[in-house]
Amino acid sequence: MENIAETFIEAGTLMVVGMVFVFAFLSLLIIAINLLAKVATNFPDAKVAQKLPRHVPTNTTRDGEVPATVVAAITSAISQYRKNRTNK
């Protein structure tokens, strides 16, 4: 029985040491991230962000129809896919 008690004490000690180590590591990680965030705000990016265009071009006309060139490209891709699939 004394051997089991010693084993439990050793296991508990090891568990506490491991938990303290993990807590210390995570605390240091949080501190390091906060310090890096403060340092990064002192050095802004050299590139200025560009504004996105207000109108994003689409592949449809004003009538809502797809242009003939897009239909031709899709038709060609489908026929090529079917041709390659049947040859295998």
C-alpha atoms as an extended CHARMM CRD file, in Angstrom:
* protein
*
        88  EXT
         1         1  MET       CA              0.0000000000        0.0000000000        0.0000000000  PROA      1               0.0000000000
         2         2  GLU       CA              2.8390000000        2.3590000000        0.7160000000  PROA      2               0.0000000000
         3         3  ASN       CA              4.1630000000        1.8810000000       -2.8210000000  PROA      3               0.0000000000
         4         4  ILE       CA              0.8120000000        2.9330000000       -4.3270000000  PROA      4               0.0000000000
         5         5  ALA       CA              0.7030000000        6.0680000000       -2.1680000000  PROA      5               0.0000000000
         6         6  GLU       CA              4.1860000000        7.0530000000       -3.3130000000  PROA      6               0.0000000000
         7         7  THR       CA              3.1720000000        6.4670000000       -6.9160000000  PROA      7               0.0000000000
         8         8  PHE       CA              0.0970000000        8.6840000000       -6.5140000000  PROA      8               0.0000000000
         9         9  ILE       CA              2.1710000000       11.4150000000       -4.8810000000  PROA      9               0.0000000000
        10        10  GLU       CA              4.7110000000       11.2430000000       -7.6930000000  PROA      10              0.0000000000
        11        11  ALA       CA              1.9350000000       11.3110000000      -10.3210000000  PROA      11              0.0000000000
        12        12  GLY       CA              0.3060000000       14.3080000000       -8.6340000000  PROA      12              0.0000000000
        13        13  THR       CA              3.6060000000       16.1380000000       -8.4210000000  PROA      13              0.0000000000
        14        14  LEU       CA              4.3240000000       15.4400000000      -12.0770000000  PROA      14              0.0000000000
        15        15  MET       CA              0.8380000000       16.6340000000      -13.0310000000  PROA      15              0.0000000000
        16        16  VAL       CA              1.2290000000       19.8820000000      -11.0850000000  PROA      16              0.0000000000
        17        17  VAL       CA              4.6840000000       20.5140000000      -12.5640000000  PROA      17              0.0000000000
        18        18  GLY       CA              3.3050000000       19.9250000000      -16.0630000000  PROA      18              0.0000000000
        19        19  MET       CA              0.3500000000       22.2260000000      -15.4910000000  PROA      19              0.0000000000
        20        20  VAL       CA              2.6120000000       24.9800000000      -14.1370000000  PROA      20              0.0000000000
        21        21  PHE       CA              4.9290000000       24.5970000000      -17.1220000000  PROA      21              0.0000000000
        22        22  VAL       CA              2.0360000000       24.8400000000      -19.6060000000  PROA      22              0.0000000000
        23        23  PHE       CA              0.5690000000       27.8460000000      -17.7660000000  PROA      23              0.0000000000
        24        24  ALA       CA              3.9400000000       29.6180000000      -17.7620000000  PROA      24              0.0000000000
        25        25  PHE       CA              4.5130000000       28.8780000000      -21.4550000000  PROA      25              0.0000000000
        26        26  LEU       CA              1.0670000000       30.1370000000      -22.4740000000  PROA      26              0.0000000000
        27        27  SER       CA              1.4680000000       33.2450000000      -20.3140000000  PROA      27              0.0000000000
        28        28  LEU       CA              4.8030000000       34.0400000000      -21.9600000000  PROA      28              0.0000000000
        29        29  LEU       CA              3.2550000000       33.4340000000      -25.3770000000  PROA      29              0.0000000000
        30        30  ILE       CA              0.4310000000       35.8830000000      -24.6730000000  PROA      30              0.0000000000
        31        31  ILE       CA              2.8830000000       38.4920000000      -23.4000000000  PROA      31              0.0000000000
        32        32  ALA       CA              5.0790000000       38.0600000000      -26.4820000000  PROA      32              0.0000000000
        33        33  ILE       CA              2.1070000000       38.3970000000      -28.8420000000  PROA      33              0.0000000000
        34        34  ASN       CA              0.9360000000       41.5640000000      -27.0930000000  PROA      34              0.0000000000
        35        35  LEU       CA              4.4330000000       43.0610000000      -27.2760000000  PROA      35              0.0000000000
        36        36  LEU       CA              4.6980000000       42.2290000000      -30.9710000000  PROA      36              0.0000000000
        37        37  ALA       CA              1.3060000000       43.8160000000      -31.5930000000  PROA      37              0.0000000000
        38        38  LYS       CA              2.4510000000       47.0290000000      -29.8980000000  PROA      38              0.0000000000
        39        39  VAL       CA              5.6970000000       47.0570000000      -31.8890000000  PROA      39              0.0000000000
        40        40  ALA       CA              3.8620000000       46.3560000000      -35.1510000000  PROA      40              0.0000000000
        41        41  THR       CA              1.6240000000       49.3960000000      -34.6970000000  PROA      41              0.0000000000
        42        42  ASN       CA              4.7280000000       51.5980000000      -34.6330000000  PROA      42              0.0000000000
        43        43  PHE       CA              5.7380000000       50.4020000000      -38.1170000000  PROA      43              0.0000000000
        44        44  PRO       CA              2.8310000000       50.8240000000      -40.5300000000  PROA      44              0.0000000000
        45        45  ASP       CA              2.8690000000       49.1250000000      -43.9120000000  PROA      45              0.0000000000
        46        46  ALA       CA              4.6890000000       50.9180000000      -46.6950000000  PROA      46              0.0000000000
        47        47  LYS       CA              1.9680000000       50.0370000000      -49.1730000000  PROA      47              0.0000000000
        48        48  VAL       CA             -1.2690000000       51.9120000000      -48.8980000000  PROA      48              0.0000000000
        49        49  ALA       CA             -4.3470000000       49.7790000000      -49.2620000000  PROA      49              0.0000000000
        50        50  GLN       CA             -6.0970000000       50.3300000000      -52.5560000000  PROA      50              0.0000000000
        51        51  LYS       CA             -9.8200000000       50.8010000000      -52.6600000000  PROA      51              0.0000000000
        52        52  LEU       CA            -11.7990000000       48.1250000000      -54.4200000000  PROA      52              0.0000000000
        53        53  PRO       CA            -13.8330000000       49.1960000000      -57.4170000000  PROA      53              0.0000000000
        54        54  ARG       CA            -17.4710000000       49.8840000000      -56.6750000000  PROA      54              0.0000000000
        55        55  HSD       CA            -18.7120000000       47.9670000000      -59.6700000000  PROA      55              0.0000000000
        56        56  VAL       CA            -17.5110000000       44.4290000000      -60.1210000000  PROA      56              0.0000000000
        57        57  PRO       CA            -17.8300000000       43.3740000000      -63.7650000000  PROA      57              0.0000000000
        58        58  THR       CA            -19.8860000000       40.2620000000      -64.3790000000  PROA      58              0.0000000000
        59        59  ASN       CA            -20.2960000000       37.9350000000      -67.3030000000  PROA      59              0.0000000000
        60        60  THR       CA            -23.8950000000       38.8990000000      -67.9300000000  PROA      60              0.0000000000
        61        61  THR       CA            -25.4020000000       41.5890000000      -70.0760000000  PROA      61              0.0000000000
        62        62  ARG       CA            -27.9470000000       44.1420000000      -68.9360000000  PROA      62              0.0000000000
        63        63  ASP       CA            -30.7180000000       41.8350000000      -70.1130000000  PROA      63              0.0000000000
        64        64  GLY       CA            -29.4280000000       39.1060000000      -67.8320000000  PROA      64              0.0000000000
        65        65  GLU       CA            -28.2410000000       36.9540000000      -70.7400000000  PROA      65              0.0000000000
        66        66  VAL       CA            -24.8210000000       35.3680000000      -70.8780000000  PROA      66              0.0000000000
        67        67  PRO       CA            -22.6370000000       36.6800000000      -73.7490000000  PROA      67              0.0000000000
        68        68  ALA       CA            -22.0880000000       34.4210000000      -76.7400000000  PROA      68              0.0000000000
        69        69  THR       CA            -18.3390000000       34.2030000000      -76.1110000000  PROA      69              0.0000000000
        70        70  VAL       CA            -18.9120000000       32.7840000000      -72.6380000000  PROA      70              0.0000000000
        71        71  VAL       CA            -21.4410000000       30.2710000000      -73.9640000000  PROA      71              0.0000000000
        72        72  ALA       CA            -18.9740000000       29.2240000000      -76.6700000000  PROA      72              0.0000000000
        73        73  ALA       CA            -16.1910000000       28.7450000000      -74.1180000000  PROA      73              0.0000000000
        74        74  ILE       CA            -18.4080000000       26.6470000000      -71.8430000000  PROA      74              0.0000000000
        75        75  THR       CA            -19.6690000000       24.5440000000      -74.7620000000  PROA      75              0.0000000000
        76        76  SER       CA            -16.1200000000       23.9460000000      -75.9560000000  PROA      76              0.0000000000
        77        77  ALA       CA            -14.9630000000       22.9400000000      -72.4810000000  PROA      77              0.0000000000
        78        78  ILE       CA            -17.8600000000       20.5010000000      -72.0420000000  PROA      78              0.0000000000
        79        79  SER       CA            -17.3150000000       18.8700000000      -75.4280000000  PROA      79              0.0000000000
        80        80  GLN       CA            -13.5840000000       18.5780000000      -74.7630000000  PROA      80              0.0000000000
        81        81  TYR       CA            -14.2710000000       17.0150000000      -71.3600000000  PROA      81              0.0000000000
        82        82  ARG       CA            -16.6940000000       14.5020000000      -72.8420000000  PROA      82              0.0000000000
        83        83  LYS       CA            -14.2420000000       13.6690000000      -75.6430000000  PROA      83              0.0000000000
        84        84  ASN       CA            -11.3760000000       13.0660000000      -73.1900000000  PROA      84              0.0000000000
        85        85  ARG       CA            -13.6080000000       11.0650000000      -70.8680000000  PROA      85              0.0000000000
        86        86  THR       CA            -14.7840000000        8.6520000000      -73.5830000000  PROA      86              0.0000000000
        87        87  ASN       CA            -11.2380000000        8.0860000000      -74.8980000000  PROA      87              0.0000000000
        88        88  LYS       CA            -10.0210000000        6.6700000000      -71.5870000000  PROA      88              0.0000000000
